[in-house]
């Protein structure tokens, strides 16, 4: 029994050794000496079938993983069948020096480390600074953030410069942000030439806008350049970035994957003494203008306040809404327009602007005190808080003018008529005078009066007979609306809009339009909408027309009063634009 037991133990040991040999992982590279930016292929091979993929995260510290491919093979030798699995990993070293490819875990097994020598020539890191690196490098990248120690959420301009002393083909530059820093390219690329250590380089410069989202030390992977470079270094004469699609076809090329140094920011937190609106900037200007400039308006008329905010160190999207900072007195309502935001790069600094119009409308005449507008911001150059102030302003709102006052055609008031007639006592005391007594005995005036009365009765009878026959009477315009002037009708229209009175707004808008086009008044709101050049205002007028015939629901007059400030001055309907634009001027 003992020999048999010993034989079983020996077989078991042999099986274990065989299984261990089959599970071993072999790691190798296609070359052990490369340059920064070059590619190297790491091959992992294991006997037998693999149930998963190895963990490649340990490689990301020193390498960019460009791609992977896998395969398997089966061999039969001397009647024995064996299988193996291969994984090829394309790597690009991030820096020069002796780099160890770390052991990788695969299905519970571990590969052996591999040593790799990475030279600086051909591209790469910034050890020793750009001048020192350029002495032995054909391509290199340098990145400069300004400022390097920004405040939280302030703008940082990162300038990336690529130096190359030979052509690059099919090149692209990628730079991604992360959860801590947002990244956005700004401006256009700029191409120059530069001589470093007696070597001439073509330089392309690109700028990015960085906005840190938290304070502390933040790091971003450096920008990555992907290109093709001539193997011999004697490519075509195209100076940069292979603008011709056929560049490099005359010579053998090799891929170049070059990553710049990491971008490190030391972000300062928001100071304790900062205001409610966090505005870190090196310069800030706040200006205003008014239309009309003399601020002389009547009740119900809009007074437009234009606010211009310009900040160096922030984008336009980061600037606060100044309309929310306005404190308005009772009786005045504000209707802000959509702001115009802009971001530009001036002298290497980010400049954001915000322009906004705010319409102020007083419901009644009087004197209103508009408080000062104060905006607190943080001066990053002096590292202290500052205030931008628009001074207080007094608004004198006049009463709406009454059109036609004092007109010679207007009838006299009862008091005026009574004052014009002399009292009865004075008539009797003056004795008989011409015109004070009755007509002379043989005067024809009684017969004339009788004829006129009969004619009036005949006209009245004819009108009554036409009504009996069913003839429709002629429609006369509303007397009150006909006598209403343009300014008064306009003010009443705005008043009705503020009260959300759809019928009142319709009535006064039509009166306003009749005064604007006395020769050709629009018959209704639909026709009026067709005369407006602003499509938004035309659509709002049509909505008002529909609201007047809706039994349920409410109408909001603020959008229409904000949009329809004036009617076109033309005496006739504006010419509609052609469907197709003219081909020639």
C-alpha positions, 0 to 999 in steps of 0.5 A: 500500500505504501508504494501506491500511496507514494505514487499518488502523492508524486502524481499530485505534486506533478499536477500541481507543478504543471498547473502552476506552470500553466498559470504563470504570466510572462511579461515582455516589451518589444524594445527596452529603450525608447524616447519620451513620446514614443510607443512601446508594446507590452505583451502579457502571455499566460498559459491556458484560458483567461477568464478576465482582463488584468488591472492596468491602473498601476500603469497610469502613473508613468504611462499613457495607455493608448490601446489594448488587443488580445488573442489566444492560440492552441498548439498540439505537440507530440499528441499534447494540446496546450493553449495560451492567451496574449494581451498586447498593451500599447504604452507611451512613457510620460517622462524620461528616466529608468521606468519600471513597468510594475507587476500586473494582476491577472486572474489571481496571478502576477507578472514580473516587473520590466525595466524600461529606459526612456530617453528625453530626445524626441520629445517629453518632459520638462526636467531642467526647464525648456532651454535645457530640454530643447538642447536634446529634444526635437519636440517638447511642450511647456505650460504656464498658468496665470495666476498659479495661485488663484482664488476659488472660481476665478479665471486662470489662463493656461498658455500651452506652447508646443516646440518642434524642430521638424514637421508634425503630421496629423497632429492634435492637442487634447487637454481635459478637465476634471471634477475639480477644474473646468477647462475650455479653450479660448481664442485661436492658435498662434504660430511663431518661431523661436531659437533655443540653444542655436536650434530653430523651433516652430512654435504653436501657442494655444490658451485654455480657460481654467476655473477651479471649483474647490480650494487647495492643491489641484492637479491636472494631467498635462496636455497630450499631443498626438502626431506622426513624426518622420522617422529620419527627421527629414519630412516634408517642408510643411512647417507645422501640424501637417496641414497637407493630408499627403504630408509624411507619405514620402518618408516613413513616420512613427507615432508620437504621443507626447504629454506635457507636465501636470498642471498644478494650481494652489487655489485659495479659498473664499475670504471671510470678508467677501460679500454676498456675491463672490466676485474675485477680479483684478479690475471692475467697472460699473456704468449706467446710462438712461433713455431718455437721457434727461429721465423726463417721462410721464406716468405709464411710460418706460424709463430704460436703465442700461447697466454695463458691468466689466470684470477682469478675471471672470467670464461673462457667465459668472457675473451677477444679475444687477437687476436683483440688486436694485431696490425700487420705491413703491409705485415703480416696477422693473421689467428687465430685458435679457442680458448680453454676456461676453467673454474675451481675452485681452492682454492675456487676461480674461475679461467678462462683460454683462450688458442689460436693459431694465425698463422702469415704469411708474404707475402714477406721477410724483417724485421717486428716490431711487437708492444707490446700487452697490456691488461688492467685489474682491480685489485679487491684486490688492487682496481686499474688498472693494465696492462699485457704486452707482449713486442714488437718483431722483426720478420726477414722473409727470402726469400723463398729458391730456390731448386736445386740452384747450382746443377751440373746437371743444364745447364750453363748459356749463360754468363758462356758458353761464358766465358768458350770458348776462344776468336777467336783471341787467337785461331788464335794467338796460331797456329795449336793445337790438337782439334783446327783444323778440323778432319784429312782427313781419320777420321770416325767421319763424317760417324758416325755423318751421321748415327746418323742423319739418326737414329734421322730422322727415330725416328721422322718419326716413331713418326709422323706415330704413331700420324697419327694412333691416338695413344695417346701420353704418358703424361709427367709431367709438367717440371716446376712442376717436377723440383719444390722442396717441399719448393718452391711449398709449398710457391707458394701454400700459395701465391696462397691461399692468392691471392684466385687463385684456379688454381694456388693453385691446380697446386702448391699443386699437385707439393708439393705432388709430392715432398712429395711422389716421389715414389707414387704421387697422380694423383689428388686432390681427391686422395690427400684428401684421404691421409690426416688424418685431415678431415677438410683439406681433405674437403677443398682440395675437395672444391678446386678441385670443385672450379677449374671447376666452371665457376662462383663464387669465392674461398677463400683460407684462410681456406685451407692455415690455415688448411693445414700447412704440408703434411704427411711425410709418403712415402705412403698413411696413413692407414685408421682407421677401421669402428668399434673400436677394441674390445680389445687392 
